[in-house]
């Protein structure tokens, strides 16, 4: 009879992994503990699942619910109008236009339910749901430059007054005639007269000369 000695595989306790690892040179693989180690775990949060306000000037969903859900839930006094205030943001989007108008008009929530700062924050939240941009300051439309005979004459009369026979511009007749208009337009275009005027003003003055 042949006797065989049992083969003993030496192992050591691996305190780092919480398991056992075979000594170098053996064929067993290292045991892996279930789950991740502490230094591998990262906190994962879905931004859609949190309702915390990023902007302190805008309410979040939880805050808005507290202001409205007591009446606008099944069985509440305002349930016939809306009964899903305790629901999701989608439920709020469905009523956001009407709700914003009611909050703005101080009809909802009751006046005692919102302070002025909270009213502004709720309107901002509803605006966000609607997709409205904050009210922009309108850009003023520049007043177009135009000339009358008196304003055009005022530009020229210091140099082309009563004593300037060659190019007097004190009367309407002095501005008429094709040759006279052609000469006026030429000096206005090249900037020699009148001096120190912006291009837009020159263009407007040329249009006035052409009107004669």
C-alpha positions as semicolon CSV with decimal commas, in nm:
position;residue;x (nm);y (nm);z (nm)
1;X;0,000;0,000;0,000
2;X;0,131;0,345;-0,088
3;X;0,065;0,620;0,164
4;X;0,039;0,981;0,057
5;X;0,112;1,269;0,283
6;X;-0,154;1,541;0,284
7;X;-0,046;1,856;0,109
8;X;-0,077;2,152;0,338
9;X;-0,111;2,494;0,181
10;X;0,016;2,764;0,417
11;X;-0,212;3,066;0,456
12;X;-0,178;3,394;0,638
13;X;-0,442;3,627;0,773
14;X;-0,473;3,937;0,560
15;X;-0,596;4,204;0,798
16;X;-0,624;4,464;0,526
17;X;-0,886;4,273;0,333
18;X;-1,061;4,094;0,616
19;X;-0,995;3,755;0,451
20;X;-0,722;3,502;0,395
21;X;-0,451;3,505;0,130
22;X;-0,250;3,207;0,014
23;X;0,128;3,228;0,043
24;X;0,323;3,324;-0,267
25;X;0,373;3,035;-0,508
26;X;0,039;2,862;-0,449
27;X;-0,245;2,852;-0,701
28;X;-0,536;2,967;-0,485
29;X;-0,663;3,316;-0,554
30;X;-0,704;3,579;-0,289
31;X;-1,046;3,591;-0,124
32;X;-1,233;3,915;-0,192
33;X;-1,470;4,047;0,074
34;X;-1,816;4,144;-0,042
35;X;-1,888;4,509;-0,110
36;X;-1,647;4,801;-0,135
37;X;-1,382;4,906;0,112
38;X;-1,433;5,228;0,304
39;X;-1,191;5,427;0,094
40;X;-1,371;5,319;-0,226
41;X;-1,720;5,420;-0,120
42;X;-1,834;5,755;-0,262
43;X;-2,152;5,926;-0,171
44;X;-2,381;5,929;-0,473
45;X;-2,682;6,159;-0,492
46;X;-2,918;6,216;-0,777
47;X;-2,966;6,595;-0,810
48;X;-3,326;6,532;-0,914
49;X;-3,398;6,367;-0,578
50;X;-3,298;6,664;-0,367
51;X;-3,526;6,964;-0,326
52;X;-3,284;7,194;-0,146
53;X;-3,273;7,545;-0,287
54;X;-2,948;7,640;-0,453
55;X;-3,060;8,003;-0,473
56;X;-3,189;8,141;-0,141
57;X;-3,415;8,376;-0,337
58;X;-3,611;8,086;-0,488
59;X;-3,829;7,843;-0,293
60;X;-3,775;7,471;-0,332
61;X;-4,046;7,209;-0,373
62;X;-4,061;7,111;-0,005
63;X;-4,102;7,473;0,105
64;X;-4,374;7,534;-0,152
65;X;-4,562;7,222;-0,041
66;X;-4,570;7,348;0,318
67;X;-4,741;7,666;0,202
68;X;-5,010;7,499;-0,010
69;X;-5,060;7,131;0,068
70;X;-5,284;7,181;0,373
71;X;-5,563;7,305;0,142
72;X;-5,466;7,160;-0,195
73;X;-5,469;6,788;-0,118
74;X;-5,749;6,530;-0,143
75;X;-6,019;6,634;0,104
76;X;-5,868;6,979;0,155
77;X;-6,064;7,301;0,124
78;X;-5,898;7,378;-0,211
79;X;-5,904;7,026;-0,353
80;X;-6,170;7,112;-0,611
81;X;-5,923;7,354;-0,771
82;X;-5,605;7,149;-0,726
83;X;-5,536;6,849;-0,504
84;X;-5,177;6,744;-0,580
85;X;-4,975;7,007;-0,395
86;X;-4,811;6,723;-0,204
87;X;-4,706;6,560;-0,529
88;X;-4,407;6,591;-0,757
89;X;-4,257;6,887;-0,936
90;X;-4,445;6,775;-1,248
91;X;-4,772;6,824;-1,058
92;X;-4,660;7,176;-0,976
93;X;-4,563;7,248;-1,335
94;X;-4,919;7,165;-1,441
95;X;-5,059;7,442;-1,222
96;X;-4,763;7,684;-1,223
97;X;-4,916;7,947;-1,454
98;X;-5,242;7,971;-1,256
99;X;-5,060;7,950;-0,923
100;X;-4,821;8,229;-1,016
101;X;-5,112;8,458;-1,108
102;X;-5,288;8,377;-0,779
103;X;-4,977;8,440;-0,568
104;X;-4,904;8,762;-0,755
105;X;-5,262;8,882;-0,692
106;X;-5,241;8,786;-0,321
107;X;-5,538;8,551;-0,353
108;X;-5,334;8,237;-0,278
109;X;-5,211;8,142;-0,029
110;X;-5,421;8,351;0,210
111;X;-5,246;8,681;0,292
112;X;-5,144;8,552;0,635
113;X;-4,971;8,255;0,475
114;X;-4,683;8,438;0,305
115;X;-4,447;8,712;0,409
116;X;-4,339;8,951;0,138
117;X;-3,996;8,785;0,104
118;X;-4,164;8,441;0,081
119;X;-4,406;8,571;-0,179
120;X;-4,114;8,680;-0,395
121;X;-3,941;8,345;-0,344
122;X;-4,253;8,147;-0,437
123;X;-4,313;8,356;-0,749
124;X;-3,951;8,296;-0,848
125;X;-4,000;7,921;-0,800
126;X;-4,318;7,920;-1,010
127;X;-4,147;8,128;-1,277
128;X;-3,870;7,869;-1,288
129;X;-4,127;7,592;-1,339
130;X;-4,299;7,788;-1,613
131;X;-3,967;7,857;-1,776
132;X;-3,999;8,232;-1,765
133;X;-3,683;8,437;-1,761
134;X;-3,662;8,711;-1,497
135;X;-3,809;9,036;-1,621
136;X;-3,543;9,215;-1,823
137;X;-3,491;9,588;-1,817
138;X;-3,611;9,715;-2,154
139;X;-3,343;9,874;-2,370
140;X;-3,444;10,229;-2,450
141;X;-3,501;10,290;-2,819
142;X;-3,283;10,577;-2,938
143;X;-3,476;10,875;-3,062
144;X;-3,411;10,916;-3,434
145;X;-3,238;11,238;-3,535
146;X;-3,437;11,460;-3,767
147;X;-3,425;11,822;-3,867
148;X;-3,673;12,100;-3,924
149;X;-3,585;12,421;-4,106
150;X;-3,524;12,600;-3,776
151;X;-3,292;12,332;-3,634
152;X;-3,101;12,300;-3,963
153;X;-3,070;12,677;-3,991
154;X;-2,933;12,695;-3,636
155;X;-2,645;12,468;-3,739
156;X;-2,545;12,692;-4,026
157;X;-2,650;13,049;-3,962
158;X;-2,339;13,150;-3,764
159;X;-2,128;13,108;-4,077
160;X;-2,400;13,146;-4,342
161;X;-2,603;13,439;-4,210
162;X;-2,741;13,752;-4,373
163;X;-2,398;13,885;-4,471
164;X;-2,295;13,574;-4,665
165;X;-2,424;13,640;-5,013
166;X;-2,247;13,342;-5,170
167;X;-2,402;13,084;-4,942
168;X;-2,664;13,240;-4,725
169;X;-2,889;12,990;-4,544
170;X;-3,131;13,208;-4,351
171;X;-3,444;13,159;-4,561
172;X;-3,608;12,849;-4,703
173;X;-3,540;12,976;-5,056
174;X;-3,167;12,964;-4,978
175;X;-3,189;12,584;-4,945
176;X;-3,376;12,523;-5,270
177;X;-3,252;12,454;-5,621
178;X;-3,074;12,144;-5,749
179;X;-2,729;12,305;-5,767
180;X;-2,762;12,450;-5,417
181;X;-2,878;12,115;-5,274
182;X;-2,600;11,930;-5,453
183;X;-2,340;12,164;-5,302
184;X;-2,489;12,138;-4,953
185;X;-2,503;11,758;-4,967
186;X;-2,139;11,743;-5,084
187;X;-2,000;11,951;-4,794
188;X;-2,221;11,769;-4,542
189;X;-2,100;11,429;-4,667
190;X;-1,730;11,514;-4,666
191;X;-1,757;11,651;-4,314
192;X;-1,638;12,002;-4,389
193;X;-1,972;12,151;-4,284
194;X;-2,122;12,161;-4,033
195;X;-1,831;12,070;-3,806
196;X;-1,833;11,843;-3,501
197;X;-2,142;11,644;-3,594
198;X;-2,187;11,265;-3,572
199;X;-2,245;11,069;-3,894
200;X;-2,605;10,989;-3,799
201;X;-2,671;11,362;-3,768
202;X;-2,510;11,425;-4,104
203;X;-2,730;11,162;-4,265
204;X;-3,037;11,321;-4,113
205;X;-2,929;11,665;-4,233
206;X;-2,877;11,533;-4,587
207;X;-3,231;11,388;-4,582
208;X;-3,359;11,728;-4,476
209;X;-3,176;11,903;-4,763
210;X;-3,320;11,652;-5,011
211;X;-3,672;11,732;-4,889
212;X;-3,661;12,081;-5,046
